[in-house]
Amino acid sequence: MAFTYDDAAHLMRRMAFGGSQSDINNLIGRGRDGAVDYLINYNQIDDADFDNLMDESFDLSDPRDGDKFNRGEITRWWTTLMMLGPRQFEEKMTLFWHNHFATSNSKVEDALMYIQNRTLRKHALDRFDTLLSKIAKDPAMLVWLDGVTNVADAPNENFARELMELFTMGITDPVTSQRNYTERDVQEVARAFTGWNFSSPDEEESNPFNYQFEFNEDQHDFRPKTVFGQTANYDGEDIIQIIAARRETARFLVKKFFEFFVYPLTDSSADRATIDKFADVYMRRDHSIKELARAIFSSDEFFSQRARFALIKQPLELVIGAARMIEARFTPGTYDNHEPAHILWYAAAALGQDIFNPPDVSGWNLNLGWLNTALMLNRFNYAAFLAANRPEHDEPGLHLTLSRLKKLTKKDAKKTVKKFLTLMGPLNVDSATNDSLIAYLETDSQGNPVEFRKTNEVIDKKVRGLVHLIMCLAEFQVN
């Protein structure tokens, strides 16, 4: 089966944050499996030049330096990785896990949020057991869900409950509808994690990020625990291995993957079969996140018509995706000249996705949760900003240059509309919408019909307006 431009663009919208025409063309010749392999094996993608840019733009070496290390700076750092980084799937997976293991700097200090982000990125495609263990021992999670106060004499159930409800199995199995655990299981699992804590670096520590996991034996409950009907002297690592090996966990993760990357699932027998199909991959491939992702993104389900434009664009997908699709210029600046480069963060937050600050432990409410009257207005406001923001010299920030628009504009209105609808999707709009976009280019400011001419003046006004109009279409709100 031929691997088309539409297929490659679909892959870039889901595995990345959208892509330019050259990004998409780079995938087409690789075929379906080759394109997925290219994106998923991101460690093989050369990022040396990008690393140099990041080194020039950021100094996050010392969290004690409040000028160079603060929430704004780590947010500028991550949005720059999303916007400019060549390893796009690495950032998309980091965002997926940030939403899955949702912690927030409303309670957790910036240094710990930064450390957790790097942990999620490093282990994004490991065995799930490995990632789960790293996050269970992560300082941000230990603070966020009160693991630091979970001791033998007074077990704290917060992490145990969310471990099973939100991170691994869910309350009920999405295939069988059976309950996955009991309140007694929550209590016993909490006892297994007693004594888990971490140490902070000393003031004189050469590595200010040297936070170390600590197991405090004197605070751990060493008595037998009964979990899922089995009794043993379990500790936290035992629980992680047991839960990661359960089919209920495989099904839960498949459902989370699908609803973030593919399409919303129903309770139909066909969708339950789909969950089990990919749960089999997780179970057979030693709980490998990478192999589960590869199977899903290479599948007929992912490339089906049902999956095309089936998800509401997350704010970051809209904000960064639009800019990447039309190759707007983004310059991250430096710590002492950074404010304009915060636009990616500000815009996404205004649309409801404030990274490093999800609303609660369950993460963001995806899909329809992104849409209401106020948030739609903010989407349209961002569209106006992106279309109209012209560069002044080499200042940091996000700009749509005239030279870029000139390269994309065709000689007549019809071809220009087709070009931009292709770049920004490709979007399939009805004939009335298409005709109205063409008419916009062929109408002057007084509403009189005019011949479309590829002049700087027309491009700088009308073609910018076309970008704005396309970004406001209902078709552009979906991914």
C-alpha distance (Angstrom), angle and dihedral (degrees) to the residues before:
residue distance angle dihedral
M1 . . .
A2 3.80 . .
F3 3.78 117.5 .
T4 3.80 104.6 -135.8
Y5 3.78 137.5 -162.2
D6 3.82 88.2 -104.6
D7 3.81 90.3 52.8
A8 3.80 92.9 50.1
A9 3.81 92.3 46.0
H10 3.82 89.7 50.4
L11 3.80 89.1 52.4
M12 3.81 91.7 49.4
R13 3.80 92.5 50.0
R14 3.81 92.1 52.8
M15 3.82 106.0 31.8
A16 3.80 91.7 36.4
F17 3.79 137.4 18.3
G18 3.78 94.1 -89.4
G19 3.76 124.7 -73.1
S20 3.76 145.1 -126.6
Q21 3.78 122.0 -106.0
S22 3.82 89.5 -96.9
D23 3.83 91.0 51.3
I24 3.79 89.9 53.2
N25 3.80 94.5 44.5
N26 3.80 88.4 51.7
L27 3.81 88.6 62.4
I28 3.81 100.2 43.0
G29 3.79 97.7 73.2
R30 3.79 91.7 49.2
G31 3.81 93.8 64.4
R32 3.78 125.0 -136.3
D33 3.80 99.3 -61.2
G34 3.79 93.5 38.0
A35 3.80 92.4 50.8
V36 3.80 91.6 50.4
D37 3.81 90.3 47.3
Y38 3.80 91.2 50.4
L39 3.81 93.0 53.2
I40 3.79 96.5 39.1
N41 3.81 95.3 47.9
Y42 3.78 90.1 59.1
N43 3.79 94.8 152.0
Q44 3.80 86.8 73.7
I45 3.81 92.5 57.3
D46 3.80 110.4 100.6
D47 3.79 110.2 -118.8
A48 3.81 100.5 163.1
D49 3.81 94.9 117.7
F50 3.77 91.0 46.5
D51 3.81 91.0 49.6
N52 3.81 88.6 54.8
L53 3.81 90.0 52.7
M54 3.80 90.8 49.7
D55 3.80 91.4 49.2
E56 3.80 90.0 52.3
S57 3.80 93.6 46.2
F58 3.81 103.6 42.8
D59 3.78 139.6 42.6
L60 3.79 105.7 -174.2
S61 3.79 94.8 151.2
D62 3.80 97.5 114.5
P63 3.82 123.5 37.4
R64 3.80 88.4 -166.7
D65 3.81 89.6 70.2
G66 3.79 100.6 83.6
D67 3.82 93.8 -171.6
K68 3.79 94.2 58.5
F69 3.80 99.7 27.1
N70 3.79 119.5 49.3
R71 3.77 139.5 111.0
G72 3.78 93.1 -80.9
E73 3.79 91.6 52.1
I74 3.80 96.9 48.7
T75 3.80 89.2 46.5
R76 3.82 91.2 50.5
W77 3.82 87.3 48.5
W78 3.81 94.3 52.7
T79 3.80 96.5 42.3
T80 3.81 88.5 50.1
L81 3.80 88.8 54.2
M82 3.81 89.2 51.4
M83 3.79 94.4 45.3
L84 3.80 102.5 41.0
G85 3.80 107.5 13.4
P86 3.82 115.7 114.6
R87 3.82 91.4 -147.0
Q88 3.77 95.0 73.1
F89 3.79 99.5 162.2
E90 3.80 89.9 54.3
E91 3.80 89.1 60.6
K92 3.80 93.8 42.6
M93 3.80 90.4 52.8
T94 3.80 90.8 46.5
L95 3.81 88.2 54.2
F96 3.81 90.4 47.9
W97 3.80 92.2 53.6
H98 3.82 92.2 42.2
N99 3.80 87.0 58.9
H100 3.82 92.6 41.9
F101 3.83 97.1 47.9
A102 3.79 91.4 33.7
T103 3.79 115.1 -168.6
S104 3.80 126.5 159.6
N105 3.77 140.0 -151.6
S106 3.79 86.9 -130.9
K107 3.81 82.3 89.0
V108 3.80 105.7 7.8
E109 3.81 124.7 69.5
D110 3.80 119.1 -113.4
A111 3.80 95.7 -111.2
L112 3.80 91.4 57.9
M113 3.81 92.3 46.8
Y114 3.81 89.2 52.0
I115 3.81 91.8 48.9
Q116 3.79 91.2 49.6
N117 3.80 91.7 49.6
R118 3.78 90.6 54.7
T119 3.81 90.1 47.2
L120 3.81 91.5 52.5
R121 3.81 90.2 48.7
K122 3.82 94.1 47.6
H123 3.80 95.1 49.2
A124 3.81 99.7 30.0
L125 3.82 93.9 119.4
D126 3.81 100.8 29.3
R127 3.77 126.4 111.2
F128 3.78 107.0 -63.2
D129 3.81 89.0 -122.4
T130 3.82 89.6 60.5
L131 3.78 95.3 47.5
L132 3.80 92.3 45.0
S133 3.81 91.8 51.4
K134 3.80 91.8 48.7
I135 3.80 92.0 50.5
A136 3.82 93.6 44.7
K137 3.82 87.7 56.1
D138 3.80 94.0 39.8
P139 3.83 114.0 119.3
A140 3.80 93.2 -134.7
M141 3.81 91.7 54.3
L142 3.80 92.8 43.4
V143 3.80 88.4 55.6
W144 3.81 97.1 38.2
L145 3.80 96.4 53.0
D146 3.80 96.3 31.2
G147 3.79 97.4 -110.4
V148 3.80 87.9 146.1
T149 3.81 89.1 66.8
N150 3.82 95.0 44.7
V151 3.80 103.6 111.0
A152 3.79 135.9 155.9
D153 3.80 96.1 -103.9
A154 3.82 93.7 47.0
P155 3.83 113.2 22.0
N156 3.80 114.5 -158.2
E157 3.81 110.9 -146.2
N158 3.82 99.4 -164.6
F159 3.80 98.5 99.3
A160 3.81 94.1 37.6
R161 3.80 91.3 53.9
E162 3.80 96.2 46.2
L163 3.80 91.3 42.3
M164 3.79 89.5 64.4
E165 3.80 101.5 28.4
L166 3.81 101.2 43.3
F167 3.79 110.5 10.3
T168 3.80 106.6 43.0
M169 3.82 123.9 2.3
G170 3.77 113.2 4.2
I171 3.79 123.7 -135.5
T172 3.80 92.8 -78.6
D173 3.79 132.6 23.5
P174 3.85 110.9 -103.6
V175 3.82 90.7 -141.7
T176 3.81 105.2 38.3
S177 3.84 98.3 23.9
Q178 3.81 87.4 -137.5
R179 3.79 119.0 142.3
N180 3.79 110.3 -101.8
Y181 3.80 101.7 -152.8
T182 3.79 143.8 2.8
E183 3.77 134.3 -127.3
R184 3.79 87.2 -104.6
D185 3.82 88.8 57.9
V186 3.82 89.6 53.8
Q187 3.79 91.1 51.9
E188 3.79 93.9 46.8
V189 3.81 93.9 45.6
A190 3.80 89.4 51.0
R191 3.80 88.5 56.0
A192 3.81 90.1 51.6
F193 3.81 90.8 58.6
T194 3.80 96.6 47.4
G195 3.78 114.0 127.2
W196 3.82 95.4 30.2
N197 3.79 109.6 137.3
F198 3.79 141.7 131.1
S199 3.77 139.6 -127.2
S200 3.79 124.9 -128.2
P201 3.82 123.9 -136.7
D202 3.78 117.5 -97.0
E203 3.79 119.8 -109.9
E204 3.80 89.3 -105.4
E205 3.81 94.4 44.7
S206 3.82 111.0 131.1
N207 3.80 89.9 -144.3
P208 3.81 107.6 52.5
F209 3.82 90.0 -170.5
N210 3.80 93.1 58.3
Y211 3.79 97.1 121.8
Q212 3.79 108.1 155.7
F213 3.78 130.5 -160.1
E214 3.80 112.4 -119.7
F215 3.78 130.4 -164.7
N216 3.80 108.3 -153.8
E217 3.79 106.3 -156.9
D218 3.77 93.7 -168.4
Q219 3.82 89.5 59.9
H220 3.81 96.7 44.9
D221 3.79 124.6 99.3
F222 3.81 104.6 -130.0
R223 3.79 95.3 -178.0
P224 3.85 120.2 112.3
K225 3.81 117.3 -83.3
T226 3.79 128.6 -155.7
V227 3.82 111.0 -141.3
F228 3.82 124.4 171.1
G229 3.80 88.2 -9.4
Q230 3.82 95.5 -54.9
T231 3.80 123.4 109.0
A232 3.81 125.5 -149.9
N233 3.77 140.6 124.1
Y234 3.79 92.0 -83.8
D235 3.79 125.0 -177.2
G236 3.79 128.0 -168.7
E237 3.81 95.3 -87.2
D238 3.81 90.2 52.6
I239 3.80 90.3 53.1
I240 3.81 91.9 49.8
Q241 3.80 91.4 52.6
I242 3.81 92.6 46.5
I243 3.80 94.9 48.6
A244 3.82 95.0 42.8
A245 3.81 89.3 54.9
R246 3.81 95.3 52.7
R247 3.78 119.1 106.2
E248 3.78 87.9 -137.9
T249 3.80 87.4 65.3
A250 3.80 92.0 49.3
R251 3.80 90.8 52.8
F252 3.79 93.1 46.1
L253 3.81 92.7 51.4
V254 3.80 92.3 47.4
K255 3.79 89.8 53.4
K256 3.81 91.5 49.0
F257 3.82 90.9 48.9
F258 3.78 92.9 49.1
E259 3.78 95.3 48.6
F260 3.80 92.2 48.3
F261 3.81 99.3 40.1
V262 3.84 111.0 16.2
Y263 3.83 121.3 21.0
P264 3.81 139.8 -51.1
L265 3.80 112.9 -81.4
T266 3.78 125.7 -135.6
D267 3.79 131.5 -154.9
S268 3.81 91.5 -101.9
S269 3.79 120.9 130.4
A270 3.82 89.1 -117.5
D271 3.80 92.4 55.9
R272 3.79 92.1 44.8
A273 3.82 87.3 53.4
T274 3.80 89.4 50.6
I275 3.80 90.4 53.4
D276 3.79 91.3 50.8
K277 3.79 92.1 45.9
F278 3.80 91.8 60.1
A279 3.80 93.7 35.4
D280 3.81 84.2 63.1
V281 3.81 88.8 59.1
Y282 3.81 91.3 52.5
M283 3.80 91.8 49.1
R284 3.82 95.8 44.0
R285 3.80 95.8 44.0
D286 3.80 97.0 54.8
H287 3.82 95.0 -100.1
S288 3.81 91.1 -60.7
I289 3.80 111.7 172.0
K290 3.79 89.3 -163.5
E291 3.80 93.9 55.6
L292 3.79 92.1 44.5
A293 3.81 90.0 51.7
R294 3.81 91.6 46.4
A295 3.80 91.7 51.7
I296 3.81 93.1 48.6
F297 3.80 97.3 45.8
S298 3.82 92.7 45.7
S299 3.80 93.4 48.2
D300 3.78 132.0 108.9
E301 3.81 87.1 -124.4
F302 3.79 91.2 61.7
F303 3.81 93.1 47.8
S304 3.80 94.8 42.1
Q305 3.79 123.3 116.1
R306 3.79 87.7 -113.2
A307 3.80 89.4 64.2
R308 3.82 96.8 48.5
F309 3.80 110.7 104.8
A310 3.81 88.8 -16.9
L311 3.81 96.9 135.0
I312 3.78 130.4 65.6
K313 3.80 108.4 -117.1
Q314 3.77 111.1 -102.8
P315 3.81 110.1 -127.5
L316 3.80 92.2 -106.3
E317 3.80 90.0 49.3
L318 3.79 90.2 53.0
V319 3.80 97.4 41.4
I320 3.80 97.4 43.4
G321 3.78 97.1 27.8
A322 3.80 94.8 57.5
A323 3.79 91.0 49.5
R324 3.80 93.3 47.5
M325 3.81 94.0 46.4
I326 3.80 94.0 56.2
E327 3.83 93.3 31.5
A328 3.76 97.1 -120.6
R329 3.79 111.4 -175.7
F330 3.80 116.5 -103.8
T331 3.79 120.7 -173.5
P332 3.83 114.6 -176.6
G333 3.80 97.3 -157.1
T334 3.81 120.7 -159.3
Y335 3.80 135.0 -77.3
D336 3.81 91.3 -88.4
N337 3.82 94.2 44.5
H338 3.75 104.3 34.7
E339 3.78 112.5 112.3
P340 3.85 98.6 98.7
A341 3.81 89.8 51.1
H342 3.81 90.7 61.0
I343 3.80 88.0 76.6
L344 3.83 92.8 98.6
W345 3.80 90.5 55.3
Y346 3.80 95.2 41.4
A347 3.80 93.3 48.3
A348 3.82 95.0 47.2
A349 3.81 90.9 46.6
A350 3.80 90.8 50.8
L351 3.81 87.4 53.2
G352 3.83 91.0 52.2
Q353 3.83 105.0 -92.3
D354 3.79 111.0 102.7
I355 3.79 104.2 174.2
F356 3.79 118.0 -138.6
N357 3.80 84.4 23.8
P358 3.82 112.1 68.1
P359 3.81 112.5 172.0
D360 3.81 96.5 -108.4
V361 3.79 143.9 -26.3
S362 3.83 91.4 -67.8
G363 3.82 91.2 62.1
W364 3.78 126.2 -139.2
N365 3.79 123.0 -19.2
L366 3.80 99.2 -116.0
N367 3.80 129.8 -147.6
L368 3.82 110.8 2.8
G369 3.79 88.6 21.7
W370 3.79 87.9 73.1
L371 3.79 94.0 60.4
N372 3.78 131.3 79.4
T373 3.79 133.8 118.7
A374 3.81 95.8 -87.3
L375 3.80 94.8 44.6
M376 3.81 92.1 48.0
L377 3.80 90.0 52.8
N378 3.80 88.7 52.1
R379 3.81 89.9 51.2
F380 3.80 89.1 54.5
N381 3.81 91.0 46.6
Y382 3.79 90.7 53.4
A383 3.80 89.5 49.4
A384 3.80 89.1 54.4
F385 3.81 91.1 47.9
L386 3.80 95.2 49.8
A387 3.81 94.0 45.3
A388 3.80 94.4 47.9
N389 3.82 103.7 35.3
R390 3.79 105.7 109.8
P391 3.79 120.9 -173.8
E392 3.77 123.2 -107.8
H393 3.79 107.2 -153.2
D394 3.84 110.4 -56.5
E395 3.79 99.5 -36.0
P396 3.84 117.7 152.0
G397 3.76 120.9 -102.2
L398 3.79 139.3 62.3
H399 3.79 119.9 -44.5
L400 3.78 137.2 167.9
T401 3.78 104.9 -143.4
L402 3.77 126.1 -147.9
S403 3.80 90.2 -129.9
R404 3.79 90.6 57.9
L405 3.80 92.7 48.5
K406 3.81 90.3 49.1
K407 3.81 90.4 56.2
L408 3.80 91.3 51.7
T409 3.79 98.4 43.3
K410 3.80 118.4 95.1
K411 3.82 128.8 -149.9
D412 3.79 95.7 -99.7
A413 3.79 135.7 36.7
K414 3.81 96.5 -114.7
K415 3.80 94.3 54.6
T416 3.80 91.7 42.7
V417 3.80 91.8 55.1
K418 3.80 90.7 47.1
K419 3.81 90.5 49.9
F420 3.79 94.7 52.5
L421 3.81 94.1 42.9
T422 3.81 87.4 53.0
L423 3.79 94.0 47.5
M424 3.79 94.4 46.7
G425 3.79 97.4 50.0
P426 2.95 112.8 -38.3
L427 3.80 82.7 -96.7
N428 3.78 123.0 -161.9
V429 3.79 108.9 -152.4
D430 3.79 129.2 175.7
S431 3.79 120.7 -98.7
A432 3.80 93.5 -104.0
T433 3.81 91.8 55.9
N434 3.79 92.1 44.5
D435 3.81 91.4 49.7
S436 3.80 91.9 48.3
L437 3.82 91.2 53.2
I438 3.80 90.4 50.4
A439 3.81 90.7 47.1
Y440 3.81 89.6 51.8
L441 3.80 90.3 58.5
E442 3.79 90.4 47.0
T443 3.81 96.3 51.2
D444 3.80 127.2 82.4
S445 3.80 126.5 -138.2
Q446 3.83 90.6 -88.6
G447 3.79 92.0 54.1
N448 3.79 95.4 -105.0
P449 3.80 121.0 138.6
V450 3.81 113.5 -106.8
E451 3.77 136.5 172.5
F452 3.81 112.1 -97.4
R453 3.80 110.4 -117.7
K454 3.79 126.7 -173.9
T455 3.80 95.9 -127.0
N456 3.78 127.8 139.5
E457 3.80 90.7 -112.8
V458 3.81 93.9 51.9
I459 3.79 93.3 44.0
D460 3.80 93.3 47.1
K461 3.78 91.5 52.6
K462 3.78 112.1 21.7
V463 3.79 101.3 32.7
R464 3.79 90.3 47.0
G465 3.78 86.6 52.4
L466 3.80 89.7 50.6
V467 3.82 90.7 56.2
H468 3.80 88.8 51.3
L469 3.81 93.1 49.4
I470 3.80 93.8 48.5
M471 3.81 91.6 49.7
C472 3.81 88.7 53.8
L473 3.82 93.8 53.5
A474 3.80 117.9 110.0
E475 3.81 87.3 -126.0
F476 3.80 90.5 62.0
Q477 3.80 93.8 54.8
V478 3.80 91.8 68.4
N479 3.77 128.6 71.4
